[in-house]
């Protein structure tokens, strides 16, 4: 069995995880501290969300922006890969995305995993003055953006005349260090449109669901790959649940649900990597048996590092 990828989100404030830290400077210091700890613990990659204000509702709590965070962390780590799960396509033009991503790949020494999705958070779109197109149009824009960014990474100049974007002699220098280009991660489980874009362009696909749901989406992805003449096995398939680990069942139940939207403990546990190290390893094994090749979880006990340490020390070795 090939090694399973284990990434880890770092705290950046989106889920209110830094609220107990008073100073914004100290919040950032905690983000850096945890990113560097993840590298020492042997995680394969670090990930950030691409959001501007908090969930489940804006709370005037600091949220560190995706790309400036990645750029800064790239200079404070040396080996661990760096990604977004996932970037919101609508928030930046394709040309700007090509420039940002190629720059980050160079300054990080070739460690970028480019995560991109169609976007979904309407409240945030409205708050920041972005149009919120229909899902079909957002996914069409995603497709064209991926085509443009790939071209700008690899070609001397890019000309593009699409339904949503037009480019005329666009230059992107420096080019990324990774060849032929940085891995493209497309997030989302939309079965008719998003997974079709995955089949055409993605190196990795990230979608969720309990085991039966996850397995069904994989079968749909297989159908899309067959339609475009691609081997589905060439696409890495990952899952981004919440992870919460304690040594004993009593500790888990005492902590209760950590879900931001108030989901009851048993339901939250059932749909995420919540349990003792042994229970979490068993859940991961279930997904691996279904074809999942990687896990990019979020720790709802931040700024504590108990879960991320237990995952690294007592679970990850079982899959390497």
Phi and psi in degrees as a GROMACS rama.xvg file:
@    title "Ramachandran Plot"
@    xaxis  label "Phi"
@    yaxis  label "Psi"
@TYPE xy
-66.4555  151.316  UNK-2
-58.2263  140.844  UNK-3
-85.1902  138.187  UNK-4
-76.932  133.558  UNK-5
-124.537  111.052  UNK-6
-103.475  177.023  UNK-7
-151.625  127.562  UNK-8
-66.2335  143.331  UNK-9
-102.446  154.253  UNK-10
-69.2384  133.644  UNK-11
-138.005  3.80613  UNK-12
103.263  -11.7526  UNK-13
-60.4928  -39.9648  UNK-14
-100.479  28.1332  UNK-15
66.5034  16.5862  UNK-16
-74.8465  -13.2429  UNK-17
-105.352  7.39204  UNK-18
-62.937  -29.377  UNK-19
-75.708  -10.0135  UNK-20
-93.6557  124.572  UNK-21
-74.0993  -48.3693  UNK-22
-87.8483  138.611  UNK-23
-62.5493  -34.598  UNK-24
-63.8108  -41.6822  UNK-25
-69.4017  -33.0012  UNK-26
-60.1736  -46.7369  UNK-27
-63.1468  -40.5479  UNK-28
-59.3825  -38.4004  UNK-29
-66.5402  -40.0277  UNK-30
-60.0359  -44.3386  UNK-31
-64.6115  -44.6947  UNK-32
-56.3444  -44.5739  UNK-33
-72.5112  -36.5952  UNK-34
-60.8006  -44.1301  UNK-35
-69.5321  -34.765  UNK-36
-63.9827  -42.4714  UNK-37
-58.3949  -39.7961  UNK-38
-64.3551  -43.4085  UNK-39
-66.3823  -33.2087  UNK-40
-75.7872  -10.2284  UNK-41
96.0126  14.9878  UNK-42
-64.1581  149.402  UNK-43
-78.2055  -29.9919  UNK-44
-155.749  156.586  UNK-45
-113.547  144.499  UNK-46
-135.267  150.405  UNK-47
-131.19  154.866  UNK-48
-81.9892  158.636  UNK-49
-111.87  78.1772  UNK-50
-139.385  159.505  UNK-51
-108.297  -31.644  UNK-52
-135.542  170.142  UNK-53
-71.5776  159.995  UNK-54
-116.553  157.028  UNK-55
-77.1129  -3.47281  UNK-56
-155.055  154.02  UNK-57
-55.8923  132.905  UNK-58
-132.542  13.3741  UNK-59
57.9461  31.0628  UNK-60
-101.821  144.116  UNK-61
-58.0242  134.108  UNK-62
-129.781  115.373  UNK-63
-79.1396  131.038  UNK-64
-67.2826  145.574  UNK-65
-54.3215  -61.5552  UNK-66
-75.6693  -33.8964  UNK-67
-67.8081  -34.7932  UNK-68
-63.4848  -48.1332  UNK-69
-60.571  -43.2001  UNK-70
-61.6955  -43.4784  UNK-71
-66.3525  -45.582  UNK-72
-63.8538  -30.1249  UNK-73
-61.7632  -25.9029  UNK-74
-92.1203  -5.92665  UNK-75
-114.084  4.66105  UNK-76
-132.959  169.813  UNK-77
-128.357  -28.4926  UNK-78
-123.796  -34.1645  UNK-79
-68.46  142.349  UNK-80
-77.5186  163.589  UNK-81
-133.701  125.706  UNK-82
-145.448  174.306  UNK-83
-123.669  131.05  UNK-84
-123.049  85.6288  UNK-85
-124.508  164.424  UNK-86
-64.2348  144.875  UNK-87
-88.9225  113.236  UNK-88
-56.296  -36.7161  UNK-89
-68.8149  -18.2677  UNK-90
-81.6541  -11.6845  UNK-91
-146.963  144.058  UNK-92
-68.9426  155.504  UNK-93
-57.8556  -38.973  UNK-94
-63.4627  -42.173  UNK-95
-65.5028  -40.214  UNK-96
-60.8847  -42.191  UNK-97
-60.5335  -43.2114  UNK-98
-66.4125  -45.3844  UNK-99
-62.035  -49.5067  UNK-100
-65.6212  -40.5213  UNK-101
-67.2196  -38.2091  UNK-102
-62.556  -47.3447  UNK-103
-62.7711  -38.8082  UNK-104
-62.5117  -39.4834  UNK-105
-69.231  -49.3548  UNK-106
-71.6257  -18.9773  UNK-107
-91.6859  -3.61229  UNK-108
77.8701  29.7885  UNK-109
81.6363  43.0874  UNK-110
-115.891  12.3747  UNK-111
-81.2904  133.686  UNK-112
-111.01  114.54  UNK-113
-87.2855  110.649  UNK-114
-99.9698  133.357  UNK-115
-145.235  144.619  UNK-116
-147.112  174.787  UNK-117
-80.7394  -17.1867  UNK-118
90.6903  151.736  UNK-119
-152.855  -20.7995  UNK-120
-86.1067  85.0129  UNK-121
-59.1663  -40.0927  UNK-122
-57.0152  -40.8985  UNK-123
-70.9686  -41.9726  UNK-124
-52.825  -51.4592  UNK-125
-64.0593  -41.9083  UNK-126
-61.8692  -32.2347  UNK-127
-104.314  10.3164  UNK-128
80.6808  19.8967  UNK-129
-92.4352  142.858  UNK-130
-64.4142  150.592  UNK-131
-120.646  84.4503  UNK-132
-66.6101  169.158  UNK-133
-64.0848  155.993  UNK-134
-52.8338  -42.6071  UNK-135
-58.1887  -40.434  UNK-136
-73.1386  -38.9963  UNK-137
-61.896  -37.9346  UNK-138
-74.0184  -35.6301  UNK-139
-62.072  -39.436  UNK-140
-65.4451  -38.609  UNK-141
-59.6606  -47.774  UNK-142
-57.0567  -49.2889  UNK-143
-65.1386  -37.6143  UNK-144
-62.7949  -43.9854  UNK-145
-61.7757  -42.0866  UNK-146
-60.7673  -42.9329  UNK-147
-68.0409  -46.8129  UNK-148
-62.2121  -43.6574  UNK-149
-57.9945  -44.0407  UNK-150
-63.8431  -44.1793  UNK-151
-68.6025  -29.9052  UNK-152
-65.7051  -37.2443  UNK-153
-108.473  -26.1046  UNK-154
-102.705  155.703  UNK-155
-63.1503  -44.5872  UNK-156
-138.918  154.203  UNK-157
-122.833  126.018  UNK-158
-116.454  134.956  UNK-159
-150.543  131.071  UNK-160
-129.593  89.1347  UNK-161
-109.593  -174.288  UNK-162
-71.1429  -33.7771  UNK-163
-110.916  -27.6682  UNK-164
-133.721  145.066  UNK-165
-130.393  131.721  UNK-166
-127.388  139.745  UNK-167
-129.427  109.63  UNK-168
53.0184  47.2725  UNK-169
-74.6397  130.592  UNK-170
-105.661  144.395  UNK-171
-138.478  98.1757  UNK-172
-133.37  133.329  UNK-173
-75.9552  156.996  UNK-174
-79.6994  156.117  UNK-175
-59.4958  152.649  UNK-176
-73.5592  -36.5039  UNK-177
-72.778  136.411  UNK-178
-120.252  139.57  UNK-179
-72.7495  -18.1479  UNK-180
-171.273  165.579  UNK-181
-60.2252  149.493  UNK-182
-58.3  139.285  UNK-183
-103.837  119.333  UNK-184
-107.533  122.658  UNK-185
-111.613  124.221  UNK-186
-101.125  141.304  UNK-187
130.629  146.485  UNK-188
-114.768  17.4055  UNK-189
-56.7739  122.437  UNK-190
-79.1554  -33.148  UNK-191
-86.4878  -38.6684  UNK-192
-110.414  -53.9149  UNK-193
-63.4492  -47.0881  UNK-194
-66.9182  -22.3173  UNK-195
-68.3951  -42.074  UNK-196
-63.7949  -39.0439  UNK-197
-56.7993  -48.306  UNK-198
-59.7517  -34.4769  UNK-199
-80.8025  -35.8171  UNK-200
-129.794  -20.5959  UNK-201
-82.5018  145.917  UNK-202
-89.6055  -28.0426  UNK-203
-138.514  145.57  UNK-204
-121.098  135.749  UNK-205
-121.818  114.199  UNK-206
-142.47  164.266  UNK-207
-114.834  -161.047  UNK-208
114.773  153.74  UNK-209
-64.9738  165.8  UNK-210
-48.7517  -44.2706  UNK-211
-67.7389  -37.0648  UNK-212
-67.9462  -43.4207  UNK-213
-61.8203  -44.0808  UNK-214
-63.2038  -38.3612  UNK-215
-64.7661  -41.4303  UNK-216
-66.0183  -34.7597  UNK-217
-63.4453  -40.2891  UNK-218
-63.3587  -37.6832  UNK-219
-66.2844  -40.3901  UNK-220
-61.3816  -39.8023  UNK-221
-58.3968  -42.2758  UNK-222
-63.0338  -42.0785  UNK-223
-64.5046  -40.3081  UNK-224
-63.5599  -41.2315  UNK-225
-60.8106  -39.5565  UNK-226
-66.5865  -31.0577  UNK-227
-99.9956  3.44185  UNK-228
75.813  38.1788  UNK-229
-121.773  145.883  UNK-230
-78.4909  115.01  UNK-231
-60.5698  -26.4141  UNK-232
-66.3138  -16.6312  UNK-233
-78.9438  -5.15496  UNK-234
-104.067  121.131  UNK-235
-69.0672  142.571  UNK-236
-125.07  120.697  UNK-237
-126.223  166.674  UNK-238
-135.841  140.946  UNK-239
-123.649  74.0868  UNK-240
-86.1726  -179.577  UNK-241
-83.1763  150.107  UNK-242
-128.973  130.612  UNK-243
-142.585  116.696  UNK-244
-125.064  135.323  UNK-245
-135.215  158.326  UNK-246
-66.9386  -29.4058  UNK-247
-130.499  158.313  UNK-248
-62.7455  -37.4752  UNK-249
-62.3425  -40.4029  UNK-250
-64.9883  -39.1155  UNK-251
-61.3717  -47.9451  UNK-252
-70.8364  -31.8507  UNK-253
-66.207  -37.8586  UNK-254
-69.2755  -36.4225  UNK-255
72.2768  -172.156  UNK-256
-67.6194  136.104  UNK-257
-106.916  15.8629  UNK-258
-73.4038  132.189  UNK-259
-65.2002  -27.772  UNK-260
-95.6084  9.34636  UNK-261
79.2409  22.7752  UNK-262
-63.5189  135.985  UNK-263
-59.393  153.818  UNK-264
-55.1298  -50.6592  UNK-265
-63.6624  -40.7514  UNK-266
-66.9206  -44.6145  UNK-267
-60.4478  -43.5991  UNK-268
-62.8768  -41.0273  UNK-269
-63.9644  -33.6466  UNK-270
-98.7666  7.38992  UNK-271
-140.415  178.586  UNK-272
-89.565  74.7467  UNK-273
-116.987  124.088  UNK-274
162.535  -170.922  UNK-275
-74.636  167.502  UNK-276
-53.4629  -40.2562  UNK-277
-66.5534  -41.1683  UNK-278
-67.3301  -39.9805  UNK-279
-66.8858  -40.4122  UNK-280
-60.8687  -38.6413  UNK-281
-65.4415  -41.5203  UNK-282
-63.0446  -43.6564  UNK-283
-61.0148  -42.0587  UNK-284
-58.9127  -37.587  UNK-285
-60.1562  -46.4019  UNK-286
-69.1492  -38.0919  UNK-287
-60.5255  -39.9147  UNK-288
-64.3981  -22.8289  UNK-289
-88.0532  -6.21159  UNK-290
111.249  5.49158  UNK-291
-72.5455  132.403  UNK-292
-109.57  -2.99589  UNK-293
-166.803  158.595  UNK-294
-134.032  127.286  UNK-295
-123.935  79.9697  UNK-296
-90.1388  167.323  UNK-297
-113.662  137.172  UNK-298
-98.2086  109.394  UNK-299
-77.2189  -0.395914  UNK-300
-97.2934  7.75266  UNK-301
-54.9657  146.005  UNK-302
-84.1573  5.51583  UNK-303
-62.9029  148.375  UNK-304
-111.444  17.9458  UNK-305
-62.836  -48.2395  UNK-306
-63.7796  -49.0252  UNK-307
-64.1041  -30.106  UNK-308
-72.8472  -44.0452  UNK-309
-63.3444  -40.1037  UNK-310
-61.3193  -44.0695  UNK-311
-69.8353  -39.3172  UNK-312
-90.5839  -28.0292  UNK-313
-119.603  -8.79545  UNK-314
-117.569  -52.1329  UNK-315
-55.8027  -38.1169  UNK-316
-60.014  -22.6511  UNK-317
-68.2895  -15.8324  UNK-318
-118.171  18.9615  UNK-319
